Structure formats: C-alpha cells, structure tokens
Amino acid sequence: MSGEKLAQRSYYGKALAKLAETHPDVVVFDADLAGSTKTSSFQSAAPERFVQTGIAESNMIGVAAGMAASGKVAFASTFGVFASGRCWEQIRMAVAYPCLNVKIVATHCGLSVGPDGATHQALEDIAIMRALPNMTVVVPCDAHEAYAATLALADHQGPAYMRMGRSEFPVIKEAGCGFTIGKADTVREGKDVSIIACGQMVQTSLEAAALLEKEGISAEVINMATIKPLDEDAIVRTASKTGAVVTAEEHSIIGGLGSAVAECLAEKLPTPMGRVGTKDTFGESGEDMRIFIDTANLEQIKRIDSWGILDGVTTNPSLVAKEGTDTPTRVAEIAKILGDRPVSAEVMALDAEGMIEEGRRLAAIAPNVNVKLPMCEATLKATKVLNEEGIDVNVTLIFSPLQALLAAKAGAAYVSPFIGRLDDIGDRGNDMLAETVQILKNYGMGTQVIAASIRNPMHVLDAAEMGCDIATIPFNVLDLMLKHPKTDEGIAKFKADYEKVNGSQ
C-alpha cells in the first residue's frame, strides 16, 4: 500500500476508455450523470457507442438489454440507489431472466456519499442484486481493482452488477493487477481471527488488523471482491485456520456480504462469527465541513497545518503575486506541504483553449493540484474537456446558484460561491450559498460547494449550518475563529487561582 488515495469511479472511466480501444462490441449507457460516474471518458473515446438516456434509468436498462440481445456488451451506469432500486423490475425481467450481457455499474454507493443522506446512501443494493438468478455481484476494494474488474466484466458472459463509492480512499492493489471473478484473495495473513471484507472496508479491516496486532491478536484479512459467485473455498479455508470470522461491509448486514458468508459457514463449517455493517436502518448525513485556507503564504499554511485541521488550500494570481514568486513554483511548494490534500491553482487564460492548456500544465505539477477557472462561457467548455481527462476543476467567481448549476453540469468537481463580495454590494451572499448547496444536493451531482470570499467567522458559521462541503478561509479569519475574550478571561482566572494555592513558578 502506497498511501495514495484514488476514486474507484475515475478508474472505472479509465477502464471504459481502454475498452473503447480494445472491444468494439462494448457500448456504454448513462442516465445524465456521465461526469459523476466517469462514463464521460468512454464518451470522449467512442462517442458513436455512447448513449445518454437522460434521467430515465429504467429506460436505460431496457435499451441496454436490447443492445445486449443484439450481440453487444452493454455497460449501464448511474448512482447505486437508482441502479438497484428505480429500475429493479427492468433488471429482473429484461436482463437477469434472459441472462443478457448487461453490466450495471453503480457509483456513489454506501455511506461514503456523506451529506447526501438516506435518500442517496445505497445500503441494500448488494442484497437486492445478489437475490437475482444469473446475476454476478462485484465490489472491488480500490481504484486499481475497479479498473481490473471492469476489464474482466467486459469478457464475462452474463449480467453483472458492480458497486463503487464516490470518495477517494487508499489503494491496496498495485496498478496493473489482475482480477478473477469469483476468487477472493488474502491481503494479510493471520491465525487468530479472519476478517472478510469488501469495498473500501478492506482498507479499514487492514487498519483494524494493525490495531489488533498491538494487542497480540493476529488477524487475517480477506478481500472478498466477488459477492456472487461467492468463493466458499476461501471462506472455509480461512475459518478452518483461525476459528473465528468477522465480516465488514459498507452495506446493511441483512442480505449483503455478512449474510452470504454466514450462509456458507452455516452449511459447510459452523464457526463463531460477527457482522460489521449498518443494522436494520437507513443511513444519515454525516460528513463534516472541510477547512481550506485561502492564501499563498507558506508560513501561514504551515502554521494552520500544525493545528491539525487543514484539509486543503486555495490560491489565486493575486495571492501568489503578494509573495513575490510565480504560480508554478508556489503551487509546487504548497502541494509538497499538503501531501495528498487538494490545492486549487487558478489559470490566467480567458479562452477555452488557453484554459485547457494552462490547466493541464498546472495539474501536471502534482497529483493533488486541481484547476481554478473563472466562471464564463469558455469555462464551461474547458471544464468538460478537463473533467474528461481526469483533471478536477474548481469553478470560481460564482455569484448565483444558476452559475453553480451550469458549472456542475459541465463536470466541475468544485464550485466556489463568493459570499463576501455579494455582501459588499448590499446583496445577501449567504442566501445565494444556501440555494446553491440545496440545488446541487437535490440532484446528487457530486460537485462540492466551497464557500469563498469569507470575510468573518460568522460567514464560516453560516456555511457550516447550511451543510456546505468546504469553507476556504483567510488566515486572519481562522485566527479570529480560534480566539474568544471569555476564553482569555477563563485562562487568566485559572492561572490566578493556581498561583494562589501553588505560588508563581
């Protein structure tokens, strides 16, 4: 494990682009979420074999089934709650029953969609799909395995369902790894307990195993990337070795991996067992607001980073100019300090071609650099191109929810509404921010909202209350957030009382 964090859906897109070259029989369908599911990568590579059905998931499955019946290999993608719920009848009757070559690939599954809440947290999809005859169910552990599994599914005969999360998380597999449907692999040897996991819970299980080792418990970790057909031999083998089994999944314990493993052990090797996952309940919103600092000053970044609360940095040409350096040099320095945390660097070009070329140069500085583009018509064109190339875009100078909506539709990873500048002209910046957050949440577009142009701590408080993803905050405002006169008063009193009893030291 390198510690590098990657999004599975991005590597699903890369694999589809590869299939566009190697598999002329592959066709790809999407339901108005190509930027989020990353099927846009296939669209760029083979537009004549890409079908955008719009917000009509059930229709998408029916058309994909028709193409499969005509000899094509159809990939159909949308969010997990829609893929497994809205069009389940079409999947059952038009795909599973005739055993057609349709690969349903769902993103934004599990709890990792965070603030989107119960309506968008697919926690039942494995159970729903596992129950269908003829259906193969795959849950890759990381981005590299998602890439390999996509290639394997293209050559697999019959219907399949693959689920992935939204967020970036640490990679476990090496780039170029293979994938065999129906085979588990041991990612950590152990002798006292077996942890059988799928998806991003494999990484969490490895972390748990490391903690258990400190307590003298040797945990074996099994990556069960195929839930159906289940690798029962691997389950029996590890259970025989350790004598105790725990399953871990980002899914309900009812009907998912835990149920599948329990069914296997009940019939073949009764073993003490526990299941880790969600109970008989829906999910809830839970992601905290991330804090970025809006600066190009290295000392300010290092100081805030030392507090342990820094999640990223935004810069712009004006901030860089104050430091007496050039943008590429300063962005490289900031990126090195932040490691894998994001850095936004702004282009100077105002035409689409110039934005694209400058954006590519900035993104090439470091893997954690994303590109800031000022909102205009050229920005929408450039955002679409850069997004299809896997470069995250932060569309800045947003002053209305409609601008944010357009940027999100173009594939922006972030939009930055400027609340302080609206307040400066007597408008209500926070109202605009609240509307932007709500609109993007309504449609689950995957674009994150960065509250920008923050003037005071109350702006930060308001952004947090309305569920904004990120606030990018100037150093002086962060410093104000840290302080309160009553805190100073309390410290002075504690010190005085201590000295009364113990004397000054």
ROVEXBA-997266 format. One record per residue (C-alpha): x, z, y; residue number from 1. Coordinates in nm, 2 decimals, always signed. Each point is the difference from the previous one (the first is absolute). Layout:
N
> east|up|north|seq
> X|Z|Y|NUM
...
END
This chain:
505
> east|up|north|seq
> +0.00|+0.00|+0.00|1
> +0.14|-0.10|+0.34|2
> -0.24|+0.20|+0.22|3
> -0.12|-0.33|+0.15|4
> -0.37|-0.02|+0.08|5
> -0.20|-0.32|-0.06|6
> -0.36|-0.09|+0.00|7
> -0.13|-0.14|-0.33|8
> -0.24|-0.24|+0.17|9
> +0.29|-0.16|+0.19|10
> +0.17|-0.08|-0.33|11
> -0.32|-0.12|-0.15|12
> +0.00|-0.25|+0.28|13
> +0.36|-0.10|-0.07|14
> -0.09|-0.05|-0.37|15
> -0.29|-0.22|+0.09|16
> +0.23|-0.21|+0.22|17
> +0.23|-0.04|-0.30|18
> -0.29|-0.10|-0.22|19
> -0.10|-0.26|+0.25|20
> +0.34|-0.17|-0.08|21
> +0.00|+0.06|-0.38|22
> -0.37|-0.01|-0.11|23
> -0.20|-0.30|+0.13|24
> -0.30|+0.13|-0.18|25
> -0.02|+0.32|+0.20|26
> -0.27|+0.03|+0.27|27
> -0.05|+0.30|+0.23|28
> -0.32|+0.14|+0.16|29
> -0.04|+0.26|+0.27|30
> -0.30|+0.16|+0.18|31
> +0.11|+0.00|+0.36|32
> +0.29|+0.24|-0.06|33
> +0.29|-0.23|-0.06|34
> +0.22|+0.18|+0.26|35
> -0.06|+0.33|-0.17|36
> +0.01|-0.11|-0.36|37
> +0.30|-0.23|+0.08|38
> -0.16|-0.30|-0.17|39
> +0.09|-0.16|+0.33|40
> +0.35|-0.06|-0.16|41
> -0.16|-0.24|-0.25|42
> -0.22|-0.15|+0.27|43
> +0.32|-0.10|+0.19|44
> +0.17|-0.13|-0.31|45
> -0.29|-0.20|-0.15|46
> -0.29|-0.02|+0.24|47
> -0.18|-0.26|-0.21|48
> -0.03|+0.26|-0.29|49
> -0.11|+0.29|+0.22|50
> -0.37|+0.07|+0.06|51
> -0.13|+0.24|+0.27|52
> -0.35|+0.10|-0.10|53
> -0.06|+0.23|+0.29|54
> -0.17|+0.34|-0.03|55
> -0.18|-0.11|-0.33|56
> +0.18|+0.17|-0.28|57
> -0.26|-0.06|-0.27|58
> +0.00|-0.37|+0.09|59
> +0.38|+0.00|-0.01|60
> -0.01|+0.12|-0.36|61
> -0.25|-0.26|-0.10|62
> +0.20|-0.29|+0.15|63
> +0.32|+0.14|-0.16|64
> -0.18|+0.01|-0.33|65
> -0.10|-0.36|+0.04|66
> +0.35|-0.11|+0.08|67
> +0.13|+0.19|-0.31|68
> -0.27|-0.17|-0.21|69
> +0.15|-0.33|+0.12|70
> +0.35|+0.09|-0.13|71
> +0.15|+0.18|+0.31|72
> +0.16|+0.34|+0.01|73
> -0.19|+0.18|+0.28|74
> +0.12|+0.30|+0.20|75
> -0.27|+0.17|+0.20|76
> +0.09|+0.28|+0.25|77
> -0.17|+0.25|+0.22|78
> +0.00|+0.38|+0.05|79
> -0.05|+0.22|-0.31|80
> -0.34|+0.13|+0.09|81
> -0.14|-0.35|+0.04|82
> +0.18|-0.15|-0.30|83
> -0.12|+0.26|-0.24|84
> -0.34|+0.09|+0.16|85
> -0.16|-0.27|+0.20|86
> +0.05|-0.28|-0.25|87
> +0.01|+0.18|-0.33|88
> -0.30|-0.18|-0.13|89
> +0.16|-0.34|+0.07|90
> +0.32|+0.12|-0.17|91
> -0.19|+0.12|-0.30|92
> -0.21|-0.31|-0.05|93
> +0.21|-0.28|+0.14|94
> +0.35|+0.11|-0.08|95
> +0.02|+0.27|-0.28|96
> -0.28|-0.13|-0.22|97
> +0.13|-0.36|-0.02|98
> +0.36|+0.13|-0.01|99
> +0.12|-0.22|+0.29|100
> +0.34|-0.01|+0.16|101
> -0.08|+0.19|+0.32|102
> +0.24|+0.25|+0.13|103
> -0.16|+0.25|+0.23|104
> +0.27|+0.17|+0.21|105
> -0.12|+0.29|+0.22|106
> +0.19|+0.16|+0.28|107
> -0.06|+0.31|+0.21|108
> -0.10|+0.20|-0.32|109
> +0.01|+0.38|-0.04|110
> +0.05|+0.27|+0.26|111
> +0.29|-0.17|+0.18|112
> -0.23|-0.18|+0.24|113
> -0.02|+0.34|+0.16|114
> -0.22|+0.02|+0.31|115
> -0.23|-0.28|-0.13|116
> -0.18|+0.27|-0.20|117
> -0.23|+0.00|-0.30|118
> -0.16|-0.34|+0.07|119
> +0.33|-0.17|-0.04|120
> +0.18|+0.22|-0.25|121
> -0.04|-0.17|-0.34|122
> +0.02|+0.29|-0.25|123
> -0.22|-0.14|-0.27|124
> +0.13|-0.36|-0.04|125
> +0.22|+0.05|-0.31|126
> -0.29|+0.16|-0.18|127
> -0.24|-0.28|+0.10|128
> +0.24|-0.27|-0.11|129
> +0.13|+0.17|-0.31|130
> -0.35|+0.01|-0.14|131
> -0.04|-0.38|+0.01|132
> +0.08|-0.19|-0.32|133
> +0.28|-0.26|+0.02|134
> +0.13|+0.16|+0.32|135
> +0.37|+0.08|+0.04|136
> +0.07|+0.28|+0.25|137
> +0.34|+0.03|+0.17|138
> +0.13|+0.26|+0.25|139
> +0.36|-0.07|+0.10|140
> +0.22|+0.29|+0.11|141
> +0.17|-0.16|+0.30|142
> +0.05|-0.33|+0.19|143
> +0.25|-0.15|-0.24|144
> -0.22|+0.06|-0.30|145
> -0.30|-0.14|+0.20|146
> +0.20|-0.32|+0.05|147
> +0.09|-0.02|-0.37|148
> -0.36|+0.09|-0.12|149
> -0.14|-0.28|+0.22|150
> +0.22|-0.26|-0.16|151
> -0.09|+0.14|-0.35|152
> -0.37|-0.01|+0.08|153
> +0.03|-0.37|+0.09|154
> +0.11|-0.07|-0.35|155
> -0.24|+0.24|-0.17|156
> -0.31|-0.15|-0.15|157
> -0.33|+0.17|+0.09|158
> -0.14|+0.21|+0.28|159
> +0.20|+0.28|+0.16|160
> -0.02|+0.26|+0.28|161
> +0.30|+0.13|+0.18|162
> -0.02|+0.28|+0.26|163
> +0.25|+0.08|+0.28|164
> +0.01|+0.24|+0.29|165
> +0.03|-0.08|+0.37|166
> +0.30|+0.20|+0.11|167
> +0.37|-0.04|-0.05|168
> +0.15|+0.24|-0.25|169
> +0.34|+0.04|-0.18|170
> +0.10|-0.26|-0.25|171
> +0.09|+0.10|-0.36|172
> +0.07|-0.34|-0.16|173
> +0.29|-0.23|+0.08|174
> -0.08|-0.33|+0.17|175
> -0.04|-0.27|-0.27|176
> -0.13|+0.24|-0.26|177
> -0.22|-0.14|-0.27|178
> -0.35|+0.10|-0.10|179
> -0.17|+0.00|-0.34|180
> -0.37|+0.05|-0.01|181
> -0.10|+0.28|-0.23|182
> +0.34|+0.17|-0.01|183
> +0.09|+0.33|+0.17|184
> +0.36|+0.10|+0.09|185
> +0.18|+0.33|+0.02|186
> +0.14|+0.05|+0.35|187
> +0.13|+0.35|-0.07|188
> +0.09|+0.16|-0.34|189
> -0.11|+0.36|-0.08|190
> -0.08|+0.23|-0.28|191
> -0.24|+0.27|+0.12|192
> -0.30|-0.19|+0.15|193
> -0.11|-0.36|+0.04|194
> -0.13|-0.12|+0.34|195
> -0.18|-0.33|-0.04|196
> -0.08|-0.16|+0.33|197
> -0.10|-0.33|+0.16|198
> +0.04|-0.15|+0.35|199
> +0.16|+0.20|+0.27|200
> -0.05|+0.32|-0.20|201
> +0.30|-0.11|-0.21|202
> +0.22|+0.08|+0.30|203
> -0.18|+0.33|+0.06|204
> +0.04|+0.08|-0.37|205
> +0.38|-0.06|+0.02|206
> +0.01|+0.24|+0.30|207
> -0.20|+0.26|-0.20|208
> +0.24|-0.04|-0.30|209
> +0.30|+0.07|+0.23|210
> -0.17|+0.32|+0.12|211
> -0.08|+0.10|-0.36|212
> +0.36|-0.05|-0.09|213
> +0.10|+0.27|+0.24|214
> -0.22|+0.23|-0.19|215
> +0.15|-0.09|-0.33|216
> -0.28|-0.23|-0.11|217
> +0.10|-0.35|-0.12|218
> -0.28|-0.25|+0.08|219
> -0.02|-0.36|-0.13|220
> -0.16|-0.25|+0.23|221
> -0.18|-0.30|-0.14|222
> -0.11|-0.29|+0.22|223
> -0.33|-0.12|-0.15|224
> -0.04|-0.31|+0.21|225
> -0.25|-0.16|-0.23|226
> -0.31|+0.22|-0.05|227
> -0.17|-0.26|-0.23|228
> +0.12|-0.10|-0.25|229
> +0.15|+0.35|-0.02|230
> +0.34|+0.06|-0.15|231
> -0.12|+0.25|-0.26|232
> +0.33|-0.01|-0.18|233
> +0.19|+0.12|+0.31|234
> -0.26|+0.28|+0.05|235
> +0.03|+0.13|-0.36|236
> +0.38|-0.03|+0.01|237
> +0.04|+0.21|+0.31|238
> -0.26|+0.25|-0.09|239
> +0.17|+0.05|-0.34|240
> +0.33|+0.05|+0.18|241
> -0.11|+0.26|+0.26|242
> -0.32|+0.15|-0.14|243
> -0.18|+0.01|+0.34|244
> -0.14|-0.28|+0.22|245
> -0.11|-0.02|+0.37|246
> -0.14|-0.32|+0.15|247
> +0.02|-0.08|+0.38|248
> -0.20|-0.27|+0.18|249
> -0.13|-0.07|+0.35|250
> -0.34|-0.04|-0.15|251
> -0.28|+0.22|-0.14|252
> +0.09|+0.19|-0.32|253
> -0.33|-0.14|-0.13|254
> +0.04|-0.33|-0.17|255
> +0.35|-0.08|+0.12|256
> +0.35|+0.04|-0.14|257
> -0.06|+0.36|-0.09|258
> -0.31|-0.08|-0.20|259
> +0.17|-0.29|-0.18|260
> +0.30|+0.22|-0.11|261
> -0.24|+0.28|-0.10|262
> -0.20|-0.24|-0.22|263
> +0.32|-0.12|-0.16|264
> +0.14|+0.35|-0.08|265
> -0.34|+0.13|-0.12|266
> -0.01|-0.27|-0.27|267
> +0.37|-0.03|-0.08|268
> +0.19|+0.32|+0.08|269
> -0.20|+0.29|+0.15|270
> +0.24|+0.15|+0.27|271
> -0.04|+0.26|+0.28|272
> -0.07|-0.21|+0.31|273
> -0.08|+0.02|+0.37|274
> -0.12|-0.27|+0.24|275
> +0.10|-0.03|+0.36|276
> -0.21|-0.21|+0.23|277
> -0.32|+0.04|+0.21|278
> -0.27|+0.20|-0.15|279
> -0.37|-0.10|-0.01|280
> -0.01|-0.06|+0.38|281
> +0.04|-0.27|+0.26|282
> +0.31|-0.01|+0.22|283
> +0.04|+0.11|+0.36|284
> +0.19|-0.11|+0.31|285
> +0.33|+0.17|+0.00|286
> +0.30|-0.18|+0.17|287
> +0.16|+0.18|+0.29|288
> +0.08|-0.18|+0.33|289
> +0.36|-0.12|+0.01|290
> +0.22|+0.07|+0.30|291
> +0.23|-0.27|+0.15|292
> +0.22|+0.04|+0.30|293
> -0.02|-0.27|+0.27|294
> +0.37|-0.03|+0.11|295
> +0.33|-0.18|-0.05|296
> +0.21|+0.31|+0.08|297
> +0.20|+0.10|-0.31|298
> +0.04|+0.36|+0.10|299
> -0.38|+0.04|+0.05|300
> -0.06|-0.15|-0.34|301
> +0.25|+0.22|-0.17|302
> -0.14|+0.31|+0.17|303
> -0.36|-0.07|-0.10|304
> +0.12|-0.10|-0.35|305
> +0.17|+0.34|-0.03|306
> -0.35|+0.16|+0.04|307
> -0.10|-0.16|-0.33|308
> -0.31|-0.17|+0.13|309
> +0.11|-0.35|+0.09|310
> -0.17|-0.28|-0.18|311
> +0.12|-0.30|+0.20|312
> +0.12|-0.15|+0.33|313
> -0.14|-0.26|+0.23|314
> +0.21|-0.17|+0.27|315
> -0.04|-0.28|+0.25|316
> +0.24|-0.20|+0.22|317
> -0.05|+0.23|+0.30|318
> +0.10|+0.31|-0.20|319
> +0.30|-0.18|-0.15|320
> +0.11|-0.12|+0.34|321
> +0.01|+0.36|+0.13|322
> +0.26|+0.08|-0.27|323
> +0.23|-0.28|+0.13|324
> +0.02|-0.18|-0.34|325
> -0.16|-0.30|-0.17|326
> -0.30|+0.00|-0.23|327
> +0.16|-0.10|-0.33|328
> +0.28|+0.26|+0.04|329
> -0.23|+0.28|+0.09|330
> -0.26|-0.08|-0.26|331
> +0.27|+0.00|-0.27|332
> +0.11|+0.34|+0.11|333
> -0.35|+0.14|+0.00|334
> -0.08|-0.15|-0.34|335
> +0.31|+0.16|-0.15|336
> -0.11|+0.35|+0.13|337
> -0.35|-0.04|-0.14|338
> +0.09|-0.13|-0.35|339
> -0.32|-0.14|-0.14|340
> -0.23|+0.11|+0.28|341
> -0.14|-0.28|+0.22|342
> +0.15|-0.12|+0.33|343
> -0.19|-0.24|+0.23|344
> +0.21|-0.24|+0.20|345
> -0.16|-0.23|+0.25|346
> +0.06|-0.38|+0.05|347
> +0.05|-0.16|+0.34|348
> -0.15|-0.34|-0.08|349
> -0.36|-0.08|+0.10|350
> -0.05|-0.32|-0.20|351
> -0.08|+0.01|-0.37|352
> +0.31|-0.18|-0.13|353
> +0.22|+0.22|+0.22|354
> -0.17|+0.31|-0.12|355
> +0.04|-0.10|-0.37|356
> +0.37|-0.08|+0.03|357
> +0.08|+0.31|+0.20|358
> -0.22|+0.21|-0.23|359
> +0.19|-0.13|-0.30|360
> +0.33|+0.10|+0.16|361
> -0.12|+0.35|+0.09|362
> -0.15|+0.05|-0.35|363
> +0.34|-0.10|-0.15|364
> +0.18|+0.29|+0.17|365
> -0.13|+0.25|-0.26|366
> -0.28|+0.03|-0.26|367
> -0.18|+0.26|+0.21|368
> -0.03|-0.21|+0.32|369
> -0.34|-0.14|+0.09|370
> -0.06|-0.24|+0.28|371
> -0.20|+0.08|+0.32|372
> -0.19|-0.29|+0.16|373
> -0.19|+0.02|+0.33|374
> -0.37|-0.09|-0.04|375
> -0.07|-0.37|+0.08|376
> -0.11|-0.32|-0.17|377
> +0.35|-0.08|-0.12|378
> +0.02|+0.35|-0.15|379
> -0.28|-0.07|-0.24|380
> +0.17|-0.31|-0.13|381
> +0.33|+0.17|-0.03|382
> -0.15|+0.31|-0.17|383
> -0.15|-0.21|-0.27|384
> +0.33|-0.18|-0.08|385
> +0.21|+0.31|+0.01|386
> -0.25|+0.19|-0.21|387
> +0.00|-0.27|-0.27|388
> +0.38|+0.03|+0.00|389
> -0.03|+0.37|-0.07|390
> +0.10|+0.11|+0.35|391
> -0.21|+0.28|+0.14|392
> -0.13|-0.06|+0.36|393
> -0.10|+0.26|+0.26|394
> -0.22|-0.17|+0.26|395
> +0.04|+0.19|+0.32|396
> -0.16|+0.00|+0.35|397
> -0.34|+0.04|-0.15|398
> -0.26|+0.09|+0.26|399
> -0.33|-0.06|-0.19|400
> -0.14|+0.05|-0.35|401
> -0.06|-0.38|-0.03|402
> +0.36|-0.07|+0.06|403
> +0.09|+0.24|-0.28|404
> -0.26|-0.16|-0.23|405
> +0.15|-0.35|+0.06|406
> +0.35|+0.13|-0.06|407
> -0.11|+0.17|-0.33|408
> -0.17|-0.32|-0.11|409
> +0.33|-0.18|+0.06|410
> +0.17|+0.24|-0.24|411
> +0.16|+0.25|+0.24|412
> +0.14|+0.31|-0.19|413
> -0.05|+0.20|+0.32|414
> -0.19|-0.02|+0.33|415
> +0.10|+0.20|+0.31|416
> -0.28|+0.08|+0.24|417
> +0.14|+0.11|+0.34|418
> -0.21|+0.30|+0.10|419
> +0.20|+0.13|+0.29|420
> +0.01|-0.32|+0.19|421
> -0.38|-0.03|-0.02|422
> -0.03|+0.36|+0.14|423
> +0.23|-0.10|+0.28|424
> -0.25|-0.26|+0.13|425
> -0.30|+0.24|-0.04|426
> -0.11|-0.13|-0.34|427
> -0.05|+0.21|-0.31|428
> +0.29|-0.06|-0.23|429
> -0.11|+0.24|-0.27|430
> -0.34|-0.17|-0.03|431
> +0.17|-0.33|-0.07|432
> +0.23|+0.17|-0.25|433
> -0.29|+0.16|-0.18|434
> -0.19|-0.32|-0.03|435
> +0.31|-0.18|-0.13|436
> +0.05|+0.26|-0.27|437
> -0.36|-0.01|-0.11|438
> -0.03|-0.38|-0.01|439
> +0.32|-0.04|-0.21|440
> -0.11|+0.28|-0.23|441
> -0.35|-0.16|-0.05|442
> +0.16|-0.31|-0.16|443
> +0.29|+0.16|-0.18|444
> +0.23|-0.26|+0.15|445
> +0.32|+0.19|-0.08|446
> +0.13|-0.03|+0.36|447
> +0.13|+0.34|+0.14|448
> -0.08|+0.11|+0.35|449
> +0.28|+0.13|+0.21|450
> -0.11|+0.20|+0.31|451
> +0.24|-0.12|+0.27|452
> +0.06|+0.05|+0.37|453
> -0.04|+0.37|-0.04|454
> +0.03|+0.20|+0.32|455
> -0.07|+0.36|-0.10|456
> -0.06|+0.23|-0.30|457
> -0.38|-0.04|+0.03|458
> +0.04|-0.37|-0.08|459
> +0.16|+0.11|-0.33|460
> -0.27|+0.25|-0.07|461
> -0.27|-0.25|+0.06|462
> +0.17|-0.26|-0.22|463
> +0.03|+0.25|-0.28|464
> -0.37|+0.11|+0.03|465
> -0.12|-0.36|-0.03|466
> +0.21|-0.07|-0.31|467
> +0.27|-0.23|+0.15|468
> +0.27|-0.10|-0.26|469
> +0.29|+0.05|+0.23|470
> +0.08|+0.12|+0.35|471
> +0.32|-0.13|+0.17|472
> +0.10|+0.27|+0.24|473
> +0.26|+0.01|+0.28|474
> +0.27|+0.27|-0.03|475
> -0.13|+0.20|+0.30|476
> -0.35|+0.02|-0.15|477
> +0.14|+0.12|-0.33|478
> +0.19|+0.27|+0.18|479
> -0.32|+0.11|+0.18|480
> -0.19|+0.01|-0.34|481
> +0.26|+0.24|-0.13|482
> -0.04|+0.25|+0.29|483
> -0.27|+0.24|+0.12|484
> +0.03|+0.28|+0.25|485
> -0.18|+0.24|-0.23|486
> +0.26|-0.07|-0.27|487
> +0.28|+0.08|+0.25|488
> -0.19|+0.32|+0.11|489
> -0.04|+0.11|-0.36|490
> +0.37|-0.06|-0.09|491
> +0.10|+0.20|+0.31|492
> -0.23|+0.29|-0.10|493
> +0.13|+0.00|-0.36|494
> +0.36|+0.01|+0.13|495
> -0.08|+0.28|+0.24|496
> -0.17|+0.21|-0.27|497
> +0.28|-0.05|-0.24|498
> +0.26|+0.11|+0.26|499
> -0.20|+0.32|+0.07|500
> +0.04|+0.10|-0.37|501
> +0.33|-0.15|-0.09|502
> +0.18|-0.04|+0.33|503
> +0.15|-0.32|+0.13|504
> +0.25|-0.16|-0.23|505
END
